[in-house]
């Protein structure tokens, strides 16, 4: 049978012990029997039982006393009382001693077996509960100990995390500062200051002795110190020579290496170093292009000490490489921009750009000079007339379908001034949003058109001079015969006043015709100037003396102002006197009664020339006749021949000067002569031919 537990039976009757031993043993219990209390106590000193059946009447002492001692020796054992002499007092006392059950003799074995089963089961349950409680208590103790250990580890981890967090914050702050300093390198035009601050910060954060930045120039052929902090120049020179030697041997590497390891000509990466070093070289390589090297002087006694700084230095390498590359590119772009801006601002052509609507958004310096103020608010069509139709020139150039166009047109300026220009335009596509715009380069053709007109005028005048010389020669011969005949006839009609009056008119007109022919010949075949040293002031004053009477007749006042410190010139005085006489006479004739003519002699903007200005307060030269003013035979006076200004212009040009006119500041006309202080005398052969 299955083992159920151990039972102790204490009774002074052997028959009872034998019966119960046999029955309970067969029932599955291990049974031990004793006859007295002393034997039971001795047995309990060495052994434990699940339950005990104790008789109240024992030979040595009572059952209740034994139960009391059993509770002390074996408190977990369940005691069951057996007695034939039950009493209320013994029952109450047994209950006080926590007796499991109380059985009266004679008893039923089955009943005893049931009571014992209940007692053993109860004992086993108590024992299991006790074991469970003990295990729970032990588990709780282990849990508490684990909890305490975990709390200690958590506290320790939190302290370590706080330290790591503080260290990380310091590193992040340093990296942020270095990153911002790096941005300053590429954003600051004077990036030398930003580099100096960057190197100083590296020294401070790494606790390094010094740093230096070496950079390549001239396409990577020259390596030189760009900037340094707290490093000696001699040591930097040796470092440059060492790195250049490595480069010559084609042993440069991308990893950070030790400068001390380069003695053998093959650098060793810092991660592979087995002994201490003092100079770490950080390559700066951007998209396969060598920018230079960063040298950090710090004593590393082992590879482990270097690993503490490795990630920080690696981040510095990334930041510095990117920003130095950006700074180099930005510097190049800035130089290119300045170069282009310099070219745009200094070329002798106007440049403008429009938006997609034709509004002018950019003009260079020359365009501002030509267009004047408020150019940015003007429209392309308001500036340039369209020579191909009535539509705007901007729309025509956009719609014609060709990118480039060159044309000659008219530039309309504010104030109704029209300037001939040559326009070279290009249609450009900025992007899909902005649409097509126009970049136009234009040149002022005023001087060119004036020169072309001068060439045409010179050609006409040459043809006219040749014709005039021939006509004058053919007219002068018969005119001489007429004058001689009229003079003889006048002498023969001596005393006939009425007839002589008509002959006098004929002779006066013949003289007038002769003057015209003489002027015409002077225009057709001018005499080359014979320069001598003269006083320009003296020539002007002598000429003004010749005009005093004519000025008085017209009540015109004449004034002369001389601003020349040295008025000595080397020119033909007689011819210049004729020029001054012609222009001054025209000025007097242009003035109304009570007018004024002022002559100025000043220095020209060209130090080799002098300037003579004639200012009258007449009505001025009408715009419609301004271009014809110097043509021969053109005059606005009925009695004039129209040759004075033409001859004067030829004389001035033969001296290497020029003559032109402008409107007066308030009214009248200002004629201006600019003539060299010294002209070269023509050769004798040429002088003879011309004269």
QUIVEN-V614433 format. One record per residue. N is the residue number from 1. PHI is phi as a letter, one per 20 degrees, with the letter a starting at -180 (none if undefined). BURIAL is # if it has 24 or more other ideal C-beta (glycine too) atoms within 12 Angstrom, else .. Layout:
# QUIVEN-V614433
n;phi;burial
N;PHI;BURIAL
N;PHI;BURIAL
This chain:
# QUIVEN-V614433
n;phi;burial
1;none;.
2;f;.
3;f;.
4;d;#
5;q;#
6;d;#
7;c;#
8;d;#
9;d;#
10;d;#
11;b;#
12;e;#
13;d;.
14;f;.
15;f;.
16;f;#
17;f;#
18;f;.
19;f;#
20;f;#
21;f;#
22;f;.
23;f;#
24;f;#
25;f;#
26;f;.
27;f;#
28;o;.
29;d;#
30;e;#
31;d;#
32;c;#
33;c;#
34;c;#
35;e;#
36;b;#
37;f;#
38;f;.
39;f;.
40;f;#
41;f;#
42;f;.
43;f;#
44;f;#
45;f;.
46;d;.
47;b;.
48;d;#
49;c;#
50;f;#
51;b;#
52;c;#
53;d;#
54;c;#
55;e;#
56;f;#
57;d;#
58;c;#
59;f;.
60;e;.
61;b;.
62;f;#
63;f;#
64;f;#
65;f;#
66;f;#
67;f;#
68;f;#
69;f;#
70;f;#
71;f;#
72;f;.
73;f;#
74;c;#
75;f;.
76;e;#
77;e;#
78;e;#
79;d;#
80;c;#
81;e;#
82;c;#
83;b;#
84;d;.
85;c;.
86;e;.
87;b;.
88;f;.
89;f;.
90;f;#
91;f;.
92;f;.
93;f;.
94;f;#
95;f;.
96;f;.
97;e;#
98;m;.
99;f;#
100;f;#
101;b;#
102;c;#
103;d;#
104;e;.
105;e;#
106;f;.
107;c;#
108;e;.
109;f;.
110;f;.
111;f;.
112;f;#
113;f;#
114;f;.
115;f;#
116;f;#
117;g;#
118;f;.
119;f;#
120;f;#
121;f;.
122;f;#
123;f;#
124;f;.
125;f;.
126;f;.
127;f;.
128;f;.
129;f;.
130;f;.
131;f;.
132;f;.
133;f;.
134;f;.
135;f;.
136;f;.
137;f;.
138;f;.
139;f;.
140;f;.
141;f;.
142;f;.
143;f;.
144;f;.
145;f;.
146;f;.
147;f;.
148;f;.
149;f;.
150;f;.
151;f;.
152;f;.
153;f;.
154;f;.
155;f;.
156;f;.
157;f;.
158;f;.
159;f;.
160;f;.
161;f;.
162;f;.
163;f;.
164;f;.
165;f;.
166;f;.
167;f;.
168;f;.
169;f;.
170;f;.
171;f;.
172;f;.
173;f;.
174;f;#
175;f;#
176;f;.
177;f;.
178;f;#
179;f;.
180;f;.
181;f;#
182;f;#
183;f;#
184;f;#
185;f;#
186;e;#
187;e;.
188;e;#
189;f;.
190;e;.
191;f;#
192;f;.
193;f;.
194;f;#
195;f;#
196;f;#
197;f;#
198;f;#
199;f;#
200;f;#
201;f;#
202;f;#
203;g;#
204;f;.
205;f;#
206;e;#
207;l;.
208;e;#
209;e;#
210;a;#
211;b;#
212;b;#
213;d;#
214;d;#
215;c;#
216;e;#
217;b;.
218;l;.
219;m;.
220;n;.
221;e;.
222;c;.
223;d;#
224;b;#
225;f;#
226;e;#
227;a;#
228;b;#
229;c;#
230;m;.
231;c;#
232;f;.
233;f;.
234;f;.
235;f;.
236;f;#
237;f;.
238;f;.
239;f;#
240;f;#
241;f;.
242;f;#
243;f;#
244;f;#
245;f;.
246;f;#
247;f;#
248;f;.
249;e;.
250;l;.
251;d;.
252;f;#
253;c;#
254;e;.
255;f;.
256;f;#
257;c;#
258;e;#
259;f;#
260;f;#
261;f;#
262;e;#
263;f;.
264;e;.
265;n;.
266;c;.
267;f;#
268;d;#
269;f;#
270;f;#
271;f;#
272;d;.
273;f;#
274;d;.
275;c;.
276;f;.
277;b;#
278;c;#
279;c;#
280;d;#
281;d;#
282;d;#
283;f;#
284;d;#
285;c;#
286;c;#
287;l;.
288;m;.
289;d;.
290;f;#
291;e;#
292;q;#
293;b;#
294;d;#
295;d;#
296;d;#
297;e;#
298;b;#
299;e;.
300;d;#
301;e;.
302;b;.
303;f;.
304;f;.
305;f;.
306;f;#
307;f;.
308;f;.
309;d;#
310;g;#
311;f;.
312;f;#
313;f;#
314;f;#
315;f;#
316;g;#
317;g;#
318;f;#
319;f;#
320;f;#
321;f;#
322;f;#
323;f;#
324;f;#
325;f;#
326;f;#
327;f;#
328;f;#
329;f;.
330;f;.
331;f;#
332;f;.
333;f;.
334;f;.
335;f;.
336;f;.
337;f;.
338;f;.
339;f;.
340;f;.
341;f;.
342;f;.
343;f;.
344;f;#
345;f;.
346;d;.
347;f;.
348;e;.
349;c;#
350;f;#
351;c;#
352;c;#
353;c;#
354;d;#
355;e;#
356;f;.
357;e;.
358;n;#
359;f;.
360;f;#
361;d;.
362;b;#
363;c;#
364;e;#
365;f;.
366;f;#
367;f;#
368;f;.
369;f;.
370;f;#
371;e;#
372;n;.
373;e;.
374;l;.
375;f;#
376;f;.
377;e;.
378;e;#
379;d;#
380;g;#
381;f;#
382;f;.
383;e;#
384;d;#
385;f;#
386;e;#
387;f;.
388;d;.
389;r;.
390;e;.
391;f;.
392;f;.
393;f;#
394;f;#
395;f;#
396;f;#
397;f;#
398;f;#
399;e;.
400;f;.
401;n;.
402;d;.
403;f;.
404;d;.
405;b;#
406;c;.
407;b;#
408;d;.
409;b;#
410;d;#
411;e;#
412;e;#
413;e;#
414;f;.
415;n;.
416;m;.
417;e;.
418;d;.
419;c;#
420;f;#
421;c;#
422;d;#
423;d;#
424;d;#
425;d;#
426;c;.
427;e;#
428;d;.
429;d;.
430;f;.
431;a;.
432;f;.
433;f;.
434;f;.
435;m;.
436;f;#
437;c;#
438;c;#
439;d;#
440;d;#
441;d;#
442;c;#
443;c;#
444;f;#
445;e;#
446;g;.
447;f;.
448;f;.
449;f;.
450;f;.
451;f;.
452;f;.
453;f;.
454;f;.
455;f;.
456;f;.
457;f;#
458;f;.
459;f;.
460;f;.
461;f;#
462;f;.
463;f;.
464;f;#
465;f;#
466;f;.
467;f;.
468;f;#
469;f;.
470;f;.
471;f;.
472;f;#
473;f;.
474;f;.
475;f;.
476;f;#
477;f;.
478;f;.
479;f;#
480;f;.
481;f;.
482;f;.
483;f;#
484;f;.
485;f;.
486;f;#
487;f;.
488;f;.
489;f;.
490;f;#
491;f;.
492;f;.
493;e;.
494;f;.
495;o;.
496;d;.
497;f;.
498;f;.
499;f;.
500;f;.
501;g;.
502;f;.
503;f;#
504;f;.
505;f;.
506;f;.
507;f;#
508;f;.
509;f;.
510;f;#
511;f;.
512;f;.
513;f;.
514;f;.
515;f;.
516;f;#
517;f;#
518;f;.
519;f;#
520;f;#
521;f;#
522;f;#
523;f;#
524;f;#
525;c;#
526;f;#
527;f;#
528;f;#
529;f;#
530;d;#
531;f;#
532;c;.
533;f;.
534;c;#
535;e;#
536;f;#
537;f;#
538;f;.
539;f;#
540;f;#
541;f;#
542;f;.
543;f;#
544;f;#
545;f;.
546;f;.
547;d;#
548;f;.
549;f;.
550;f;.
551;f;#
552;f;.
553;g;.
554;e;#
555;l;.
556;d;#
557;e;.
558;d;#
559;c;.
560;c;#
561;c;.
562;d;#
563;d;.
564;e;#
565;f;.
566;c;.
567;d;#
568;f;.
569;c;#
570;d;#
571;b;#
572;e;#
573;f;#
574;f;.
575;f;#
576;f;#
577;f;#
578;f;#
579;f;#
580;f;#
581;f;#
582;f;#
583;f;#
584;f;#
585;f;#
586;f;#
587;f;#
588;f;#
589;f;#
590;f;#
591;f;#
592;f;.
593;g;.
594;n;.
595;f;#
596;b;#
597;c;#
598;c;#
599;d;#
600;d;#
601;d;#
602;c;.
603;f;.
604;e;#
605;f;.
606;e;.
607;f;.
608;e;.
609;c;#
610;c;#
611;c;#
612;d;#
613;c;#
614;d;#
615;d;#
616;d;#
617;d;#
618;f;#
619;f;.
620;n;#
621;e;#
622;g;.
623;f;.
624;f;.
625;d;.
626;f;.
627;f;.
628;e;.
629;f;#
630;e;#
631;f;#
632;f;#
633;m;.
634;e;.
635;b;.
636;d;.
637;d;.
638;f;.
639;e;.
640;e;.
641;e;#
642;m;#
643;d;#
644;f;#
645;f;#
646;f;#
647;f;#
648;f;#
649;f;#
650;f;#
651;f;#
652;f;#
653;f;#
654;f;#
655;e;#
656;n;#
657;d;#
658;b;#
659;c;#
660;b;#
661;c;#
662;c;.
663;f;.
664;f;#
665;f;.
666;d;.
667;b;.
668;n;#
669;c;#
670;d;#
671;e;#
672;c;#
673;d;#
674;d;#
675;b;#
676;f;#
677;f;#
678;c;#
679;d;#
680;e;.
681;f;.
682;f;.
683;f;.
684;f;.
685;f;.
686;f;.
687;f;.
688;f;.
689;f;.
690;f;.
691;f;.
